[in-house]
Amino acid sequence: MTSLQTVDSYREEIFASLTPLAPQEIPLAEADGAVLASDVIAAWPLPGFDNSAMDGYAVIAADVASASTEHPVTLPVEAEAPAGDTTSRTLSPGRVIKIMTGALLPAGAEAVVPVEWTDGGSERVTITRPAGQGHAIRRAGDDARPGDLLLAAGTRLGPAQIGVLAAAGHGAIVARRRPRVTVISTGNELAEPGTPLVPGLIWNSNSYMLASAARQAGCDVTRHTVVRDDPAAVLAAIELAAATVDLLVTSGGVSMGGEHDAVKAALSILGSVGFRKIAMQPGMPQGFGLLGSPPRTPIFTLPGNPVSAMVSFRIFVEPAVRVLQGLQVPPVSTGSGLLTDPVRSPAGRRSFLRGIYDRQAATVAPLTGQNSHQIASLARANVLIMVPEPDTELPAGTEVDLVDLP
């Protein structure tokens, strides 16, 4: 416990011990946030048939080539093609077929005249503008052809990706699902928000905050009720949760030498969780390990101060979620900016200071209130300012690395 481990070596240790979730077939309706385990190749053209891009009239281009406001062209309407109608139709010269958006294009049709260029007639239609070859027609395969790569392995599925899978006819996909996470906060001092307080108690913010962070990281989350500072109760809650989830996150009970460190006391019995000091501020006391039988469940034991817990989640837990889904881990820094004011940092620690990044000016303003309990300033921040371990102060105008906050 006397030496400090670097942030980078701790991250490497964590990620090296994790095993990605096994790919499985997932119904498309449940695939949001899952990560594809293999490439998805188009088996059919998208769209699958020539169809109309607008409501209007399918025409032969030569029949309307002379149409104008002064000299409109009037043609008979020989049929109507609504969307979803699978009837095959052939357009005769000198005639039109009324057609809806997405409807199957009749054979022989060369263009679609938008209804706005007509009088909207049902039996005969008057057309006031010409429509050239291919106007308002969606050709089969103009989005994707059979054999085209639709989505690459390693793609995390969001609305657009799920949309293209559905459009390509996939009712299920093989992917690594969203990790299941349980968040547990410990402490005799914790009360649930919405209940009255007495001096000496605080409302439990960490489990709500960390559960939200885990959801934003792409997890299915369960928030456990507060567990009191009783090692036996803590161990029972952890072992029960570990049997049903892919990742456990606790907050509190891991300080260095406190007599009420219930999480550390409970997990020390198992011998598979290591507690250490990390050369960072906030968030120095950390714990990580694997629980149970293979596949073993990773557990992160985060500090109890809310800013320490959130910084730790962002730096260690969130990238671990990516590893579980088979994704690469990005660098800690997500960008850079110029300091508007000087900052200080303890020697030998990597500081993560709360700041507000101005994207237009590419500057970052450090916030006041940098203590690890000051969650109000965390809520105002949109980035963390990284101060490297060797630096104890940086003047205004220094370019610094930044970490985005969700």
PyMOL commands that set and color helices and strands:
alter all, ss='L'
color gray80, all
select helices_A, chain A and resi 7-17+28-30+61-64+115-117+159-167+206-216+231-242+262-268+306-324+375-380
alter helices_A, ss='H'
color red, helices_A
select strands_A, chain A and resi 4-5+24-27+35-36+40-41+51-52+56-59+73-81+96-99+111-114+124-127+137-138+149-151+172-176+180-185+190-191+202-203+220-223+247-251+273-278+280-281+285-291+297-302+335-339+343-344+350-358+363-366+383-387+393-394+399-404
alter strands_A, ss='S'
color yellow, strands_A
deselect
rebuild
show_as cartoon
